[in-house]
Amino acid sequence: MADERQLRSSPTTAPPEGLTPALARNIEAIMQRRRENKRAASGQERAAAAISRFAGSMLFVYLHLGLYGGWIIANLEWIPGIRPWDPSLVILAMEASVEAIFLSTFVLINQNRMAAEDDIRADLDLQVSLLNEHETTRLISMVEAIARKLDVATEADGEVDELKKDVAPEAVLDRIEAEGRD
């Protein structure tokens, strides 16, 4: 198993068709992180996720159609020989309300966990984007220096000074927040 994992993540191993080795490695790293996060989840988090998954399935819908439909049909005296135990369906309404309270709580717990994971991914995206911006800025400076050394004029000469400036994420966030308040 370890040899297989090493082969999949090796930059010299041919990736699956259509993927570059770097992309295949990145996909494997992301999937591995997801597996680790799943294993690290508490029992309560796993239970909430399982309940949310089940509550969002068609099996859950079919079970409820059968259960609630049977309850209603039996209490409307449509089944001969069965006496109604909840003719006004108040017990059914109370049970459904309590179930809805618990289901919504489980869904919210699961959504909170997913939101925390999304925040981490957004932070990673931001870090990668900032690194890419920094590297691009440096490449522009290098290309400009090469063009100047070779005495080559380009159409972008007027924009190069602006493109060479590093982006200050704090300034961007401040501007976005200021615009949002207006």
C-alpha positions as CSV (number, residue, x, y, z in Angstrom):
1,M,0.0,0.0,0.0
2,A,2.8,2.5,0.9
3,D,4.6,1.6,-2.3
4,E,1.4,2.3,-4.3
5,R,0.9,5.6,-2.5
6,Q,4.5,6.6,-3.2
7,L,4.1,5.7,-6.9
8,R,1.0,7.8,-7.2
9,S,2.6,10.8,-5.6
10,S,5.9,10.6,-7.4
11,P,6.5,13.4,-9.8
12,T,8.1,11.0,-12.3
13,T,5.2,8.5,-12.4
14,A,2.8,9.0,-15.3
15,P,-0.4,10.4,-13.9
16,P,-3.8,9.2,-15.0
17,E,-4.7,10.2,-18.5
18,G,-5.4,13.9,-18.9
19,L,-3.7,14.9,-15.6
20,T,-0.3,16.4,-15.1
21,P,1.9,14.9,-12.4
22,A,1.5,18.0,-10.3
23,L,-2.3,18.0,-10.6
24,A,-2.5,14.3,-9.8
25,R,-0.3,14.9,-6.7
26,N,-2.5,17.8,-5.6
27,I,-5.7,15.8,-6.0
28,E,-4.2,13.0,-4.0
29,A,-3.0,15.4,-1.3
30,I,-6.5,16.9,-1.0
31,M,-8.2,13.6,-0.9
32,Q,-5.8,12.4,1.8
33,R,-6.5,15.5,3.9
34,R,-10.2,14.9,3.6
35,R,-9.7,11.3,4.7
36,E,-7.6,12.5,7.7
37,N,-10.2,15.1,8.6
38,K,-13.0,12.5,8.5
39,R,-11.0,10.2,10.8
40,A,-10.2,13.0,13.2
41,A,-13.9,14.0,13.5
42,S,-15.4,13.4,16.9
43,G,-18.1,10.8,17.4
44,Q,-20.7,13.5,17.8
45,E,-19.7,15.1,14.5
46,R,-19.7,11.8,12.7
47,A,-23.2,11.0,14.2
48,A,-24.5,14.5,13.2
49,A,-23.1,14.0,9.6
50,A,-24.6,10.5,9.3
51,I,-28.0,11.7,10.5
52,S,-27.9,14.7,8.1
53,R,-27.0,12.4,5.3
54,F,-29.8,10.0,6.1
55,A,-32.3,12.8,6.5
56,G,-31.4,14.1,3.1
57,S,-32.0,10.8,1.4
58,M,-35.0,9.5,-0.5
59,L,-35.1,6.5,1.9
60,F,-35.9,9.0,4.6
61,V,-38.7,10.5,2.5
62,Y,-40.2,7.0,1.7
63,L,-40.1,6.0,5.3
64,H,-41.9,9.1,6.4
65,L,-44.4,8.8,3.6
66,G,-45.1,5.3,4.9
67,L,-45.1,6.1,8.6
68,Y,-47.1,9.3,8.4
69,G,-49.4,8.1,5.7
70,G,-50.1,4.9,7.7
71,W,-50.7,6.9,10.8
72,I,-53.1,9.3,9.1
73,I,-55.0,6.5,7.3
74,A,-55.3,4.5,10.5
75,N,-56.5,7.5,12.5
76,L,-59.1,8.5,9.8
77,E,-60.6,5.0,10.4
78,W,-59.9,3.9,6.8
79,I,-58.5,0.6,7.9
80,P,-61.2,-1.7,9.2
81,G,-60.5,-3.1,12.7
82,I,-58.0,-0.5,13.8
83,R,-59.3,2.0,16.4
84,P,-58.0,5.5,16.1
85,W,-55.5,6.5,18.8
86,D,-54.9,10.0,17.5
87,P,-58.1,11.1,15.7
88,S,-57.2,14.8,15.7
89,L,-53.6,14.0,14.7
90,V,-52.2,16.1,17.5
91,I,-49.8,13.5,18.6
92,L,-48.5,13.1,15.0
93,A,-48.1,16.9,14.7
94,M,-46.2,17.0,18.1
95,E,-43.9,14.1,17.0
96,A,-43.2,15.8,13.6
97,S,-42.4,19.0,15.4
98,V,-40.0,17.4,17.8
99,E,-38.4,15.5,14.9
100,A,-38.0,18.7,12.9
101,I,-36.3,20.4,15.9
102,F,-33.7,17.6,16.2
103,L,-33.2,17.2,12.4
104,S,-32.6,21.0,12.0
105,T,-30.1,20.9,14.9
106,F,-28.2,18.0,13.3
107,V,-28.2,19.8,9.9
108,L,-26.9,23.0,11.6
109,I,-24.1,21.1,13.4
110,N,-23.1,19.5,10.0
111,Q,-23.3,22.9,8.2
112,N,-21.1,24.5,10.9
113,R,-18.5,21.8,10.4
114,M,-18.6,22.2,6.7
115,A,-18.4,26.0,7.0
116,A,-15.3,25.7,9.1
117,E,-13.8,23.4,6.4
118,D,-14.8,26.0,3.8
119,D,-13.0,28.7,5.8
120,I,-9.8,26.7,5.8
121,R,-10.1,26.1,2.1
122,A,-10.7,29.8,1.4
123,D,-7.7,30.7,3.5
124,L,-5.6,28.2,1.5
125,D,-7.0,29.7,-1.8
126,L,-6.1,33.1,-0.6
127,Q,-2.6,32.1,0.4
128,V,-2.0,30.4,-3.0
129,S,-3.4,33.4,-4.8
130,L,-1.2,35.8,-2.9
131,L,1.9,33.6,-3.6
132,N,0.9,33.5,-7.2
133,E,0.6,37.3,-7.3
134,H,4.0,37.7,-5.7
135,E,5.6,35.3,-8.1
136,T,4.0,36.9,-11.1
137,T,5.1,40.3,-9.9
138,R,8.7,39.0,-9.7
139,L,8.4,37.5,-13.1
140,I,7.2,40.8,-14.6
141,S,10.2,42.5,-13.0
142,M,12.6,39.9,-14.4
143,V,11.1,40.0,-17.9
144,E,11.2,43.8,-17.9
145,A,14.9,43.7,-16.9
146,I,15.6,41.3,-19.7
147,A,13.7,43.4,-22.2
148,R,15.5,46.5,-21.1
149,K,18.9,44.7,-21.3
150,L,18.0,43.6,-24.8
151,D,16.6,47.0,-25.7
152,V,13.2,45.5,-26.7
153,A,10.2,47.7,-26.5
154,T,6.8,46.1,-25.8
155,E,3.2,47.3,-25.8
156,A,3.0,46.8,-22.1
157,D,5.9,49.2,-21.3
158,G,3.4,51.8,-20.0
159,E,1.8,49.3,-17.6
160,V,4.9,47.6,-16.3
161,D,5.5,49.9,-13.3
162,E,2.0,49.3,-12.1
163,L,2.2,45.5,-12.7
164,K,5.5,45.3,-10.7
165,K,3.8,46.6,-7.5
166,D,3.1,43.9,-4.9
167,V,-0.6,43.7,-3.8
168,A,-1.2,44.5,-0.1
169,P,-4.0,42.2,0.9
170,E,-4.8,44.4,3.9
171,A,-5.4,47.4,1.6
172,V,-7.7,45.3,-0.7
173,L,-9.7,44.0,2.3
174,D,-9.9,47.6,3.7
175,R,-11.2,48.9,0.4
176,I,-13.8,46.0,0.1
177,E,-15.0,46.6,3.6
178,A,-15.2,50.4,3.0
179,E,-17.2,49.9,-0.2
180,G,-19.5,47.5,1.6
181,R,-20.4,50.1,4.2
182,D,-21.5,52.6,1.6
